[in-house]
Amino acid sequence: MKTLFQSDIPTNTKQTIIIPLAQDTAAGEVSAKNWGWLSKLSGLSSEDLLTCFRANHGEVLPLATNKGRFILLGLGKTTNFGKVLKTFILLASKHHHLISLRSCLLLEHYAGDAAVESDLCEAAVNGLWQGSYVLGMHKTSNGTDRVVFDPKFELTIVSARKDASSLEQGAERGLIIAQAQTEIMGLVNAPANHKHPQNLADWAKASAKRYGYSATVWNKEQITEAGMGGLLAVNQGSPEPPVFMILEYKGEADAKDHLPKIGLVGKGVTFDTGGLSLKPSTNMHYMKSDMGGAAAVLGTMEAAARLKLPIHLIAAVPSTDNAVDANAVKPSDVINSYSGKTIEIIDTDAEGRLILADGLSYIIRTHEPQVVIDLATLTGSSVRTFGYHAAALFSNDDQLAHHIEQAGQVCGERVWRLPIWEEYGDDMKSDVADIKNFSGRPVAGAITAAKFLQFFTDEHPSWAHLDIAGTAFGDTSYGKGKAATGYGVRLLIHFLQSVLPS
C-alpha cells in the first residue's frame, strides 16, 4: 500500500473517493453542515443523500455519478478509534469490490484537531489492510485477489491541513500494526498439521532477521538443561519437540534517557487436545488458536522494531502442543519447574499456565525487566465472564493496570481488571507439592489461573497477566466460523507508546 497526501480533492473520476461521516448526535443523521459540500462534490441533492444515507455505524453507500465514484461510510454517533477501525475492516472485508486500485480517503471536512485526523488515518489504513485478509490459505482457489494487497494500490489522503506529518505518522503506524496483525492471524489460523513449535520459531527468526531484532531458539536439549519442567511436561505426549524462543529488541535512546525495559511472555500451545483430561470434540478444532498469546508477542516484537520505538523489549515464548499418548503427563503427577518450585498436576488441560510459569521465571530472573506482561488464551472462564468484547486483566501494580486499561480504551482492544486477592490463592494450595495447577472448583477459574502464574513471578512489583481467550479468536468478518482477530498487537504497541519518555 502506498499512501499519498494532498489538500485538493482529486478530479480523476477513475478514483474511488471514500468519505467517512459521523452522525449528528442530536439529530441522529448526518450533520447538515456536511450536506452542502457533499452535494456539490457528488452532484446529488441534499434531499436525495439524506433519503439514502443516515451514517449509521457500518453503513456503506456506494454512489456512481458523473462527477466520480464515492463510498459514503457511516461512523455512527460516537467515533472512537475502535469503532472507526471496525467500520473500515467491514468495508474492506465485505465490500472490497467497491475499492479501486486508486482510492482516496477524504478528510477535508474533519479539519481541526490534528490528533483526531491522525487517529482517523491510522484506523482507516489499519482497517483497510486488516479487512483485506483472506482465510482460505489452503483452498485450491481462495480468491485472495484483494485490491488493497496489490503492490500498485494507492490511497490518497485528502486533508485541509497544510502540515501532513502527523497524518503520515498515523498512516504509517496503522499500516505497520495491520501488517503485523495479519501476519500473526495467519499463524493462529494455520491448521495443526501446518503449525508446529518449530514453525513459530522459524517465523520469529525470519522476522528478526528482516527487521533488526534478535531471536534465539532453544531446542529440547537446551530446554531440558535449563530445567524447564513445565514446558517439558506438557510436551511429553507429543511427537513434536518443544522450543523456547527468546526475542530482544533495543531501540535507540537519547544520551539523557534510559530505555524502559519491558518483558513479554506469550503462551505458545500450537494445539491443545487437553491431554489425558481430554477436551470435548465439539469445538476442539478451534484449539489450533491456543498460541494466540505467543502470536501477540511475536507481532508486537515485529511492529515495535519496524516502528523503531525507543524501548527495550525482551520476550520469552515457550511453545509445544498438548497431545495424548502413553507418555503424556498424568493427573496426580508432580513436576519441577524452571523456578525450582514443584507443581501437582490436577488437570492436564490446565497446561498453558505450566509453560507460562517457566517463561515468567526465566524472563524475570535472567533479564530483570522493569515491567512484565504475559498474554495467553488461558481460560474458558474469562470467555464466560466477558464474552468476546474484552480481555481479563490481572495485575499487582495499579499504575501498570491503569496504563493498559487506558491503552485498550484508546485503541479499541479493551480489557477489564479482575482481582487477585490473597484468598483466591488458597484454592491453589497442594498437599503434596508447592502448588497445584488447577483449583478443581467450578468458580473463579480465570482468577485462580492468574494466582498460579503470580506464584512464579518472584514477587515482581510490576506484573500483569492478560487472559485473551475470548478476544484473540472469535467471530470475524473474514469467514463463517471463528477466526483470529489479531488482538494484542495494537494494545501492546499503544501501551508501550504510553510509557515512553516524553
C-alpha positions in Angstrom: 0.0 0.0 0.0 1.3 3.4 -1.0 -0.2 6.4 0.8 -0.1 9.9 -0.7 -1.2 13.2 0.9 -2.7 16.3 -0.7 -5.0 19.1 0.2 -7.1 19.2 -3.0 -10.0 16.9 -3.8 -9.0 14.8 -6.8 -10.9 15.3 -10.0 -9.9 12.0 -11.6 -13.2 10.1 -12.0 -11.3 6.8 -12.1 -10.6 7.0 -8.4 -13.0 5.8 -5.7 -13.4 8.5 -3.0 -14.1 7.1 0.5 -15.9 9.6 2.7 -16.3 8.7 6.4 -19.2 10.5 8.0 -20.4 10.7 11.6 -23.9 11.3 12.8 -25.0 14.4 14.5 -25.6 13.1 18.0 -28.8 15.2 18.4 -30.4 14.7 15.0 -29.4 11.0 14.5 -28.4 11.8 11.0 -25.5 13.3 9.1 -24.9 16.8 10.2 -26.4 19.4 7.9 -23.1 21.2 7.5 -21.8 18.2 5.6 -24.5 18.0 3.0 -23.6 21.2 1.2 -20.1 20.3 0.1 -21.0 16.6 -0.3 -23.9 17.6 -2.6 -21.6 19.8 -4.6 -19.0 17.1 -4.8 -21.3 14.3 -5.8 -23.8 16.2 -7.9 -26.7 14.8 -5.9 -29.1 16.9 -4.0 -29.1 17.0 -0.2 -32.6 15.6 -0.1 -31.5 12.6 -2.1 -28.5 12.0 0.0 -30.4 12.2 3.3 -33.0 9.8 2.0 -30.3 7.2 1.1 -27.8 7.6 3.9 -28.0 8.2 7.7 -24.4 7.5 8.7 -25.3 4.6 11.0 -22.3 2.7 12.2 -21.0 0.4 9.5 -23.5 1.8 6.9 -22.0 1.8 3.4 -23.5 3.6 0.4 -21.7 3.4 -3.0 -22.5 6.2 -5.4 -21.6 6.3 -9.1 -22.2 9.8 -10.5 -20.9 11.8 -13.5 -18.6 13.5 -11.0 -16.9 10.3 -9.8 -17.3 7.2 -7.7 -18.0 7.7 -4.0 -18.3 5.5 -0.9 -20.2 7.1 2.0 -19.1 5.3 5.1 -21.2 5.6 8.3 -19.3 6.0 11.6 -22.3 6.3 13.9 -22.8 8.7 16.8 -19.5 8.0 18.5 -16.3 8.0 16.6 -13.8 6.4 18.9 -10.8 4.6 17.4 -12.2 1.1 17.8 -15.5 1.8 16.1 -13.8 3.7 13.2 -11.4 0.8 12.8 -14.2 -1.8 12.7 -16.0 0.3 10.1 -13.0 0.2 7.7 -12.5 -3.5 8.4 -16.1 -4.1 7.4 -15.6 -2.0 4.2 -12.5 -3.9 3.1 -13.8 -7.4 4.0 -17.5 -7.2 3.0 -17.4 -4.5 0.3 -13.9 -5.0 -1.1 -15.2 -4.9 -4.7 -16.1 -1.2 -4.2 -12.4 -0.2 -3.6 -10.4 0.6 -6.6 -6.7 0.4 -7.3 -6.5 4.1 -6.9 -8.7 5.2 -4.0 -9.0 8.4 -2.0 -9.8 9.0 1.7 -11.4 12.4 2.1 -10.8 14.0 5.5 -11.1 17.6 4.4 -14.3 18.1 6.4 -12.5 16.9 9.6 -10.1 19.8 9.5 -9.3 20.9 13.1 -7.7 18.7 15.6 -4.5 17.1 14.2 -4.7 14.2 16.6 -8.2 13.4 15.5 -7.2 13.3 11.9 -4.1 11.3 12.7 -6.1 8.7 14.5 -8.6 8.6 11.7 -5.8 7.9 9.2 -4.3 5.2 11.4 -7.7 3.5 11.9 -8.5 3.8 8.2 -5.2 2.4 6.9 -5.2 -0.4 9.6 -8.8 -1.3 8.8 -8.4 -1.4 5.0 -5.3 -3.7 5.3 -6.6 -5.9 8.1 -10.0 -6.2 6.5 -8.5 -7.4 3.3 -7.2 -10.5 5.0 -8.4 -13.8 3.5 -8.8 -17.0 5.4 -8.6 -19.5 2.6 -4.9 -20.2 2.8 -5.3 -23.9 1.9 -8.0 -23.7 -0.7 -7.1 -24.6 -4.2 -8.7 -21.4 -5.3 -9.1 -19.0 -2.4 -9.9 -15.7 -4.1 -7.1 -13.8 -2.5 -7.1 -11.0 -5.0 -7.8 -8.1 -2.7 -7.0 -4.8 -4.3 -5.5 -3.3 -1.1 -2.8 -6.0 -1.2 -1.9 -5.2 -4.8 1.6 -3.5 -4.8 0.2 -0.9 -7.1 -2.6 0.1 -4.7 -2.5 3.8 -3.9 -4.5 5.6 -1.1 -4.6 9.4 -1.4 -5.5 11.0 1.8 -7.0 14.5 1.4 -6.9 16.9 4.3 -7.1 20.7 4.5 -4.1 20.5 6.9 -1.0 22.1 5.4 1.4 20.1 7.5 0.7 16.4 6.8 3.4 15.0 9.1 1.0 13.8 11.8 -1.2 12.2 9.2 1.8 10.4 7.6 2.8 9.1 11.0 -0.7 7.9 11.7 -1.0 6.1 8.4 2.5 4.5 8.8 1.6 3.3 12.3 -1.7 1.9 11.1 -0.1 0.0 8.2 2.8 -1.5 10.2 0.5 -2.6 13.0 -2.0 -4.1 10.5 0.7 -5.9 8.7 1.9 -7.4 11.9 -1.6 -8.4 12.8 -2.4 -10.1 9.5 1.0 -12.0 9.8 0.0 -13.4 13.2 -3.5 -14.0 12.1 -2.1 -16.4 9.5 -0.1 -18.1 12.3 -3.2 -18.5 14.6 -5.4 -19.7 11.7 -3.0 -22.2 10.4 -4.2 -25.8 11.0 -2.5 -28.0 13.5 -0.6 -30.2 10.9 0.8 -27.0 9.4 1.8 -25.4 12.7 4.4 -27.0 14.9 6.6 -25.2 17.5 9.4 -25.1 15.1 7.2 -23.3 12.5 6.7 -20.5 15.1 10.4 -20.4 15.7 11.2 -20.2 12.0 8.8 -17.3 11.7 10.4 -15.5 14.6 13.9 -15.9 13.2 12.9 -14.7 9.8 11.1 -11.6 11.2 14.0 -10.8 13.5 16.5 -11.0 10.6 14.3 -8.8 8.4 13.5 -6.1 10.9 16.6 -5.9 13.0 16.0 -7.6 16.4 17.4 -10.8 17.8 15.7 -14.3 18.1 17.3 -17.1 19.9 15.6 -20.5 19.8 16.4 -23.3 22.4 15.8 -26.9 21.4 14.6 -29.7 23.6 18.1 -30.5 24.8 18.7 -26.9 25.9 15.2 -26.7 27.5 16.0 -29.8 29.5 19.4 -28.5 30.5 17.7 -25.3 31.7 15.3 -27.3 33.9 12.0 -26.0 32.3 9.9 -28.8 33.7 6.6 -27.2 32.9 7.3 -27.0 29.2 8.7 -30.5 29.1 5.8 -31.9 31.0 3.2 -30.5 28.5 5.4 -31.8 25.7 5.6 -35.4 27.0 2.8 -36.7 24.9 3.8 -35.0 21.6 6.0 -36.3 18.7 6.9 -32.7 18.0 9.8 -31.3 20.2 9.2 -28.0 22.1 11.0 -24.8 21.5 11.7 -21.8 23.8 12.1 -18.5 22.0 14.0 -15.5 23.4 13.4 -12.3 21.4 15.1 -9.0 22.1 14.6 -5.5 20.6 16.5 -2.5 21.8 15.7 0.8 20.2 17.8 3.9 20.2 17.7 6.4 23.0 18.9 9.9 23.7 22.0 10.1 25.8 20.0 11.5 28.7 17.3 8.8 28.6 17.4 5.2 29.8 15.2 2.9 27.7 12.3 1.4 29.6 12.8 -2.4 29.8 9.7 -4.4 29.3 9.4 -8.2 29.5 6.7 -10.0 27.5 5.7 -13.7 27.8 3.3 -15.5 25.4 1.7 -18.9 25.6 2.5 -20.9 22.5 0.5 -24.1 22.6 0.2 -24.9 18.9 -2.7 -27.3 19.5 -4.4 -28.3 22.7 -6.2 -31.6 23.0 -6.4 -31.2 26.7 -4.0 -34.1 27.2 -5.4 -37.0 29.2 -8.0 -34.6 30.6 -9.4 -34.7 27.1 -11.5 -31.8 25.8 -14.9 -32.4 24.2 -14.8 -32.9 20.5 -17.4 -30.2 19.6 -15.0 -27.3 19.3 -11.7 -29.0 19.6 -10.8 -27.9 16.1 -10.6 -24.4 17.3 -7.7 -25.3 19.7 -5.3 -24.5 16.9 -5.7 -21.0 18.3 -4.2 -21.8 21.7 -1.0 -19.9 20.7 -2.8 -16.6 20.5 -0.7 -15.1 23.3 2.5 -16.2 21.6 1.3 -14.7 18.3 0.5 -11.3 20.0 4.0 -11.2 21.5 5.6 -12.1 18.1 3.6 -9.5 16.3 4.4 -6.9 18.9 8.1 -7.5 18.6 7.9 -7.1 14.8 5.8 -4.0 15.0 7.9 -2.3 17.7 11.1 -3.0 15.7 9.5 -1.6 12.5 8.2 1.5 14.3 11.7 1.9 15.8 10.2 2.6 19.3 12.7 3.9 21.8 12.2 1.0 24.2 14.0 -2.2 25.3 11.8 -5.3 24.8 12.7 -8.8 25.9 10.3 -11.6 25.2 10.0 -15.3 26.1 7.8 -17.6 24.1 7.6 -21.3 25.2 5.9 -23.4 22.6 4.6 -27.0 22.4 1.4 -28.8 21.6 -0.5 -30.7 24.2 -1.1 -34.2 22.8 -2.1 -37.6 24.1 -0.1 -40.8 24.1 1.3 -43.3 26.7 4.0 -40.9 27.8 1.7 -37.9 28.4 1.7 -36.2 31.8 -0.9 -37.6 34.1 -3.2 -36.1 36.7 -1.5 -36.6 40.1 2.0 -36.3 38.6 4.3 -33.8 40.4 6.7 -32.0 38.2 9.5 -29.5 38.6 9.7 -26.0 37.0 12.4 -23.6 36.0 11.8 -21.7 39.2 12.7 -24.8 41.3 9.1 -25.0 42.7 7.1 -28.2 42.3 3.7 -28.4 40.7 1.0 -31.1 41.3 -0.9 -31.8 38.1 -4.7 -31.9 38.8 -5.9 -31.3 35.2 -3.7 -31.8 32.1 -5.9 -29.3 30.3 -4.6 -26.6 32.5 -1.3 -26.8 30.6 -0.8 -23.2 29.4 0.0 -22.0 32.8 2.7 -24.6 33.2 4.7 -23.3 30.2 4.0 -19.7 31.2 5.4 -20.4 34.6 8.7 -21.4 33.1 8.6 -18.3 30.8 7.8 -15.9 33.6 10.5 -17.3 35.9 13.1 -17.1 33.1 12.3 -13.6 31.9 12.3 -12.2 35.5 15.4 -14.0 36.8 17.6 -13.7 33.7 16.6 -10.3 32.3 15.2 -8.3 35.2 12.7 -6.2 33.3 11.0 -3.2 35.0 7.6 -4.4 33.8 6.4 -8.0 32.9 3.3 -8.7 30.9 2.1 -12.2 29.9 -0.6 -12.9 27.4 -2.4 -16.2 27.0 -5.6 -17.8 25.6 -5.8 -19.3 29.1 -9.3 -20.0 30.4 -12.9 -20.5 29.3 -13.8 -18.7 32.5 -12.6 -15.4 31.0 -14.8 -16.0 27.9 -17.8 -16.8 30.1 -17.2 -13.6 32.0 -16.6 -11.1 29.2 -17.7 -12.9 26.0 -15.7 -11.7 23.1 -15.5 -8.0 23.9 -12.7 -7.7 26.5 -9.7 -9.5 27.8 -9.4 -10.2 31.5 -6.6 -8.1 33.1 -4.8 -9.1 36.4 -2.1 -7.0 37.9 -0.3 -6.3 41.2 0.5 -2.8 40.1 -2.3 -0.2 39.9 -0.3 2.2 37.7 0.5 -0.6 35.2 -3.1 -1.8 35.1 -4.2 1.8 34.5 -1.8 2.3 31.6 -3.0 -1.0 30.0 -6.7 -0.1 30.6 -6.2 3.3 29.0 -4.3 1.9 26.0 -7.2 -0.5 25.5 -9.8 2.3 25.6 -7.8 4.4 23.1 -7.1 1.6 20.6 -10.3 -0.4 20.8 -8.8 -3.6 22.3 -10.4 -3.4 25.6 -9.5 -5.1 28.9 -11.2 -5.3 32.3 -9.5 -5.8 35.5 -10.3 -8.6 37.9 -9.0 -9.1 41.5 -6.1 -11.3 42.6 -6.9 -11.2 46.3 -4.9 -13.4 48.6 -8.0 -15.6 49.4 -8.0 -16.9 45.8 -4.5 -18.3 46.3 -5.8 -20.7 48.9 -7.6 -22.6 46.2 -4.2 -23.4 44.5 -2.5 -24.9 47.6 -1.4 -28.5 47.2 -0.9 -31.2 49.9 2.0 -32.8 48.0 3.7 -30.0 46.1 4.4 -26.3 46.3 1.3 -25.5 44.2 -1.3 -27.3 42.1 -2.1 -26.4 38.6 -5.9 -26.3 38.9 -8.2 -25.5 41.8 -10.7 -28.2 41.0 -13.6 -25.8 41.6 -16.1 -24.6 39.0 -15.8 -21.0 40.0 -13.2 -18.1 39.6 -11.3 -20.1 37.0 -9.6 -17.1 35.4 -8.6 -15.7 38.8 -7.2 -18.8 40.2 -5.2 -19.3 37.0 -3.8 -15.8 37.5 -2.9 -16.7 41.1 -1.0 -19.7 39.8 1.0 -17.5 37.5 1.7 -14.9 40.2 3.3 -17.7 42.2 6.1 -17.8 39.6 6.8 -14.0 39.4 9.2 -13.9 42.4 7.0 -11.1 43.8 8.0 -8.9 40.9 6.4 -5.5 41.8 5.0 -4.7 38.3 3.4 -7.7 36.6 0.3 -8.0 34.5 -1.5 -11.1 33.1 -3.9 -10.8 30.1 -6.3 -13.7 29.6 -7.2 -13.2 25.9 -9.1 -16.4 25.3 -12.3 -14.5 24.2 -10.6 -11.8 22.2 -7.8 -13.5 20.2 -10.1 -15.8 18.4 -13.8 -15.3 17.7 -16.5 -14.2 15.2 -15.0 -12.1 12.4 -16.0 -10.7 9.1 -13.4 -12.9 7.3 -15.3 -16.2 7.4 -18.3 -18.2 8.6 -16.5 -19.9 11.6 -14.4 -18.4 14.3 -11.0 -17.0 13.3 -8.1 -15.0 14.6 -8.6 -11.3 15.3 -5.0 -10.1 15.7 -5.8 -8.9 19.2 -3.0 -7.9 21.4 -0.5 -6.2 19.0 -2.3 -2.9 18.8 -3.0 -2.9 22.6 0.7 -3.6 23.4 2.0 -1.1 21.0 -0.3 1.6 22.3 0.7 0.7 25.9 4.4 0.8 25.0 4.0 4.2 23.5 2.2 5.4 26.6 5.2 4.6 28.8 7.9 6.0 26.6 9.9 9.0 27.9 8.1 12.2 26.9 
